[in-house]
Amino acid sequence: MSDFGPALAEICDTATIRARTRIIWDEAISGGTAFAVDEGKLPACVDLVMEVTHAAYGDGPIPVHGRYEHFRAGGIDRVALLKKDLAGLSAAERAKALIDVTLISVLLDAGAGDAWKYEEGGQTYTRSEGLAVASVAMLRQGAFSADKASPFRADGERLAKITSADIARGFQVSEKNPLAGLEGRSQLLSRLAQSMATWPHIFGQNSQRPGNILDALGNKAVKGEVKAKEILNMLLLGLSRMWPARSTIDGVGFGDVWTYASAKGPILVPFHKLSQWLTYSLVEPVESAGLKVIGIEELTGLPEYRNGGLFLDTGVLRLRDPSLAQRELEAADAAIIQWRALTVQLLDKVWLEVCRRKNVTPSLLPLARVLQGGTWSAGREIAKRLRPGGPPPLKLKSDGMVF
């Protein structure tokens, strides 16, 4: 994008994520991190990933690791229900509404905590599925729209005024049903409105909404195709005023780029976890408008607690100091940066091993499908086996924006 100079382009490039996390990987192999690596445990880890994948999808196609799969929790296709709500609109407007709810839902999908649940139609949902179901319900109730005549959308005018009480009400939060990072979530949506207003060429000149990114992507498309990295770059720029500016490059702030004291000196380690998760999640709604998303395999694995937990719980990673598991750790802690970096590297290794066992090329089975199949579900499954309720193996302090 023309908005990107060399330094900004580098920190946004997923190749940089792989290169910087490789530095930490090399330190771990030489014994310089809080984690020891046992690659001998990786085959059993891959066994679990493939077992979970086959149980969910058999020999059929595996979807991209997007938010849509959570929208279908409990065997209810809420995407189809929303499409019925939108039946009178054009294909482009339907796609914009789907982008609206997907983006909002992903932003609200940081860790829910162990105690929270959401009830709908006699069923109880927790964690990511519960957050997804709740966010769709809020959109269908018009909670994100300032236009009462067009309730099935999200717009900047309404998001700018959203409060933690609004989120608490929509997510059934109470003293007995607490949601981790509640205040951070409402603040995030308010800042989303501010960020969209800052970048009207991405989100609309007059009335900003997440779905208007579709128009910007259409302008970048070549022969009906748009690169996944183009979606990511638009999100990193267009949402930059939304994040706490933990790192700033060329005047653009980033919420998931961290300063790390490597053995050779301080480096910036980008992860862009939520932005990449959002990019994966936008593939299906963008393609519903007739655009084809290409280059998905260039994105990285998502360094969050399910994928990272998979490697700790299968013994591929081991804490050198077991007492670290008893501390509540901030996202900026060196150990968490290391854990996430090692997760990125190990997800690539799992991906390539799954492709080798299935005798397919990585381009035919991109990492996004292995994540969905896959590593995320396997991380959840083994957490349930090892700990009541399935919490992550490390204690994380969530601000609603990283995990």
C-alpha positions in Angstrom: 0.0 0.0 0.0 1.2 3.5 -0.7 0.7 4.4 3.0 3.7 2.1 3.9 7.3 3.2 3.9 10.1 0.7 4.3 10.1 0.5 8.1 6.3 0.2 8.3 6.2 -2.4 5.5 8.9 -4.5 7.3 7.1 -4.6 10.7 3.8 -5.4 9.0 5.3 -8.2 6.8 4.5 -11.7 8.0 8.0 -12.7 6.8 9.3 -10.4 9.6 7.2 -12.3 12.2 8.9 -15.5 11.1 12.4 -14.0 11.0 12.1 -12.3 14.4 10.6 -15.3 16.1 13.3 -17.4 14.6 15.8 -15.4 16.6 14.0 -16.4 19.8 13.8 -20.0 18.6 17.6 -20.2 18.1 18.0 -18.8 21.7 15.7 -21.5 23.0 17.6 -24.2 21.3 20.8 -22.9 22.8 19.2 -22.8 26.3 18.7 -19.0 26.5 15.0 -18.8 27.2 12.5 -19.7 29.9 11.5 -22.7 27.8 13.3 -25.9 26.8 12.4 -27.4 23.4 12.0 -31.1 22.9 11.5 -31.7 19.2 11.3 -35.4 20.0 7.8 -34.8 21.3 6.7 -33.2 18.1 5.5 -36.4 16.3 3.1 -37.2 19.1 1.9 -33.6 19.1 1.2 -33.9 15.3 -0.6 -37.3 16.0 -3.0 -35.4 18.3 -3.6 -32.6 15.8 -4.4 -35.1 13.0 -6.6 -37.2 15.4 -8.6 -34.1 16.3 -8.8 -32.9 12.7 -10.1 -36.3 11.5 -12.7 -36.5 14.2 -14.0 -33.1 13.2 -13.7 -33.3 9.4 -13.0 -36.9 8.4 -11.4 -36.9 5.0 -13.5 -33.9 3.8 -12.3 -30.3 3.3 -11.1 -28.3 6.3 -12.2 -24.7 6.4 -10.0 -21.7 6.9 -9.5 -20.9 10.6 -12.0 -18.2 10.7 -14.7 -16.8 13.0 -17.5 -18.4 10.9 -16.9 -21.8 12.5 -17.6 -20.3 15.9 -20.7 -18.7 14.6 -21.9 -22.2 13.9 -21.5 -23.5 17.4 -24.0 -25.9 18.7 -24.9 -27.0 15.2 -26.8 -23.8 14.6 -25.7 -21.9 11.4 -26.0 -18.3 12.6 -24.4 -17.1 9.4 -27.3 -18.5 7.5 -29.7 -16.9 9.9 -28.0 -13.6 9.4 -28.1 -14.0 5.7 -31.9 -14.4 5.9 -32.0 -11.1 7.9 -30.1 -9.5 5.0 -32.0 -11.2 2.1 -33.3 -7.9 0.7 -29.8 -6.4 0.2 -27.4 -6.6 -2.6 -24.5 -9.2 -2.5 -22.1 -6.4 -1.6 -24.2 -5.1 1.2 -24.8 -8.5 2.6 -21.0 -9.1 2.5 -20.4 -5.8 4.3 -22.8 -6.8 7.1 -21.0 -10.1 7.4 -17.7 -8.3 7.6 -19.2 -6.0 10.3 -20.2 -8.8 12.5 -17.0 -10.8 11.9 -14.7 -7.9 12.7 -16.6 -6.9 15.8 -16.8 -10.5 17.0 -13.1 -11.1 16.5 -12.2 -8.0 18.5 -14.4 -9.2 21.3 -12.8 -12.7 21.2 -9.9 -12.2 23.6 -9.9 -14.8 26.4 -13.2 -14.9 28.2 -11.8 -16.5 31.4 -12.8 -19.7 33.1 -16.0 -18.7 34.8 -18.0 -16.9 32.0 -20.7 -18.6 29.9 -23.5 -17.5 27.5 -26.9 -19.2 27.3 -29.0 -19.3 24.1 -31.9 -21.5 23.3 -31.3 -23.8 26.2 -27.7 -24.4 25.3 -24.7 -23.1 27.2 -21.6 -21.8 25.4 -18.2 -20.8 26.8 -15.0 -19.2 25.6 -14.6 -18.4 21.9 -17.9 -20.0 20.9 -19.8 -18.2 23.6 -18.2 -14.9 22.6 -19.1 -15.5 18.9 -22.7 -16.5 19.7 -23.2 -13.4 21.9 -21.7 -11.0 19.3 -24.0 -12.3 16.5 -27.0 -11.9 18.8 -26.0 -8.4 19.7 -25.7 -7.5 16.0 -29.0 -9.0 15.1 -30.5 -7.0 18.0 -29.2 -3.8 16.4 -26.7 -3.2 19.3 -23.9 -2.0 17.0 -25.9 0.3 14.7 -27.0 3.9 15.1 -29.4 3.5 12.2 -32.6 2.0 13.5 -33.8 1.4 10.0 -30.7 -0.7 9.3 -30.1 -2.6 12.5 -28.0 -5.5 11.0 -24.7 -3.6 10.8 -22.0 -1.9 12.8 -21.2 1.8 12.4 -18.7 4.2 13.9 -21.4 6.5 15.3 -22.8 3.7 17.6 -19.4 2.1 18.4 -18.0 5.4 19.6 -20.7 5.5 22.3 -20.6 1.8 23.3 -20.0 1.1 27.0 -18.9 -1.8 29.2 -22.5 -1.9 30.5 -23.7 -2.5 26.9 -21.2 -5.3 26.4 -22.1 -6.7 29.9 -25.8 -6.7 29.0 -25.3 -8.3 25.6 -22.9 -10.9 27.0 -25.0 -11.8 30.1 -22.3 -10.7 32.4 -23.0 -10.5 36.1 -21.2 -11.0 39.5 -21.8 -14.7 39.1 -20.9 -14.7 35.4 -17.8 -12.6 35.1 -16.1 -11.9 31.8 -12.3 -11.2 31.7 -11.2 -8.0 30.1 -14.7 -6.5 30.0 -13.7 -2.9 30.2 -10.9 -3.4 27.6 -13.4 -4.8 25.1 -15.7 -1.8 25.3 -12.8 0.6 25.1 -11.5 -1.3 22.1 -14.8 -0.9 20.2 -14.9 2.8 21.0 -11.3 3.2 19.7 -12.3 1.2 16.6 -14.7 4.0 15.8 -11.9 6.6 16.2 -9.6 4.6 14.1 -12.1 4.1 11.3 -12.7 7.9 11.2 -8.9 8.4 10.8 -8.7 6.2 7.7 -11.8 7.1 5.7 -10.2 5.7 2.4 -10.5 2.3 4.0 -13.7 2.5 6.1 -15.8 5.1 4.2 -15.8 8.8 3.6 -19.1 9.8 5.1 -20.3 7.1 7.5 -17.6 4.6 8.6 -18.2 0.9 9.1 -16.0 -2.1 9.1 -17.7 -3.6 6.0 -16.6 -0.7 3.9 -13.2 -2.3 3.7 -14.7 -4.4 1.0 -14.7 -1.3 -1.3 -11.1 -0.6 -0.5 -10.2 -4.2 -1.2 -12.1 -4.1 -4.5 -10.0 -1.2 -5.6 -6.8 -3.2 -4.9 -8.0 -6.4 -6.6 -6.4 -7.7 -9.8 -8.6 -9.8 -12.0 -10.9 -10.4 -9.1 -8.2 -11.5 -6.7 -6.9 -9.8 -3.6 -3.9 -11.0 -1.5 -4.4 -12.0 2.1 -1.5 -9.7 3.0 -3.4 -6.8 1.4 -6.2 -7.4 3.8 -3.8 -7.7 6.7 -2.0 -4.4 5.7 -5.3 -2.6 5.5 -6.3 -3.9 8.9 -2.9 -3.0 10.5 -3.2 0.5 9.2 -6.9 1.0 9.5 -7.1 -0.3 13.0 -3.9 1.2 14.3 -5.5 4.0 16.3 -7.5 1.4 18.1 -4.6 -0.4 19.8 -2.6 0.8 22.8 0.6 2.0 21.0 3.0 -0.4 22.6 5.3 0.2 19.6 5.1 3.0 17.1 6.7 2.9 13.6 6.5 5.9 11.2 3.7 7.3 13.3 1.6 4.2 13.2 0.9 2.5 16.6 0.8 -1.3 17.1 -0.7 -3.2 19.9 1.0 -6.6 19.2 4.6 -5.6 18.5 6.9 -6.0 21.5 10.4 -5.0 22.5 12.4 -8.0 23.4 15.9 -8.1 24.9 17.6 -10.7 22.7 21.1 -11.9 23.3 22.3 -9.6 20.5 20.4 -6.5 21.8 16.8 -5.3 21.8 14.6 -6.2 18.9 11.0 -5.5 17.9 9.0 -8.8 17.7 5.7 -8.4 15.8 2.9 -11.0 16.1 -0.2 -9.2 14.9 -2.3 -12.1 16.3 -5.7 -10.4 16.4 -5.1 -8.8 13.0 -4.1 -12.1 11.4 -7.0 -13.9 13.1 -9.2 -11.2 11.6 -7.6 -11.6 8.2 -8.3 -15.3 8.3 -11.8 -14.7 9.4 -12.6 -12.2 6.7 -11.7 -14.7 3.9 -15.2 -16.2 3.7 -17.2 -12.9 3.9 -14.9 -11.2 1.4 -15.2 -14.1 -1.0 -19.0 -14.0 -0.6 -18.9 -10.7 -2.5 -17.2 -12.3 -5.5 -13.5 -11.6 -4.7 -11.0 -14.4 -4.4 -8.5 -14.2 -1.5 -5.0 -15.6 -2.5 -1.7 -16.1 -0.6 -3.3 -17.2 2.6 -0.3 -19.5 3.3 1.9 -16.4 3.7 0.2 -15.6 7.0 1.6 -17.1 10.2 0.2 -19.3 12.9 -1.6 -17.5 15.7 0.4 -17.2 19.0 -2.4 -17.5 21.5 -2.9 -19.7 24.5 -4.6 -22.6 22.7 -1.9 -23.1 20.2 0.8 -22.2 22.7 -0.8 -24.5 25.3 -0.7 -27.4 22.9 3.1 -27.3 22.9 3.4 -27.0 26.6 0.8 -29.7 27.3 2.4 -32.2 24.9 5.9 -31.6 26.3 7.3 -30.0 23.1 8.0 -27.0 25.3 8.9 -27.3 29.0 9.4 -24.6 31.6 12.9 -24.5 32.9 11.5 -23.0 36.1 8.2 -24.8 36.9 7.3 -22.1 39.4 6.7 -19.7 36.5 3.4 -21.5 35.9 2.1 -20.2 39.2 2.7 -16.5 38.4 0.2 -14.3 36.5 2.1 -13.1 33.5 1.6 -9.9 31.4 1.7 -10.0 27.6 4.9 -7.9 27.8 6.8 -10.4 30.0 9.8 -11.9 28.3 8.6 -15.4 29.0 5.3 -14.7 27.2 7.0 -13.2 24.2 9.2 -16.3 24.1 6.3 -18.6 24.4 4.4 -16.9 21.6 7.5 -16.7 19.4 8.2 -20.4 19.9 4.5 -21.1 19.1 4.8 -19.4 15.7 7.9 -21.5 14.9 6.4 -24.7 16.0 3.1 -24.2 14.2 5.1 -24.0 11.0 6.8 -27.3 11.8 3.4 -28.9 12.6 2.0 -27.6 9.4 4.8 -29.0 7.2 4.7 -32.3 9.0 0.9 -32.6 8.5 1.4 -31.8 4.8 4.2 -34.4 4.6 2.0 -37.1 6.2 -0.9 -36.3 3.9 1.4 -36.1 0.9 0.1 -32.7 -0.1 1.9 -29.4 -0.8 1.7 -26.5 1.7 -0.1 -24.4 -0.9 -2.9 -27.1 -1.2 -3.2 -27.4 2.6 -2.3 -23.9 4.0 -1.6 -23.3 7.6 -5.0 -21.7 8.1 -6.6 -25.0 7.6 -4.2 -26.9 9.9 -5.0 -24.3 12.6 -8.7 -24.9 12.1 -8.4 -28.7 12.0 -6.2 -28.7 14.0 -3.8 -27.1 16.4 -6.3 -24.8 18.1 -8.8 -27.7 18.8 -6.0 -30.0 19.9 -4.8 -27.4 22.3 -8.2 -27.1 23.8 -8.7 -30.9 23.9 -5.5 -31.6 25.8 -6.1 -28.7 28.2 -9.4 -30.3 29.1 -7.8 -33.6 29.7 -5.1 -32.1 32.0 -7.0 -29.4 33.9 -10.6 -29.1 35.0 -12.3 -26.6 32.8 -9.4 -26.6 30.4 -7.6 -23.3 31.3 -4.3 -22.6 29.7 -1.1 -24.0 31.3 0.2 -20.5 32.1 -1.7 -17.8 34.0 -2.2 -14.9 31.7 -3.4 -11.4 32.6 -5.8 -10.6 29.7 -6.6 -7.0 28.7 -9.0 -8.2 26.0 -6.6 -7.5 23.2 -3.9 -10.1 22.9 -5.1 -13.5 24.0 
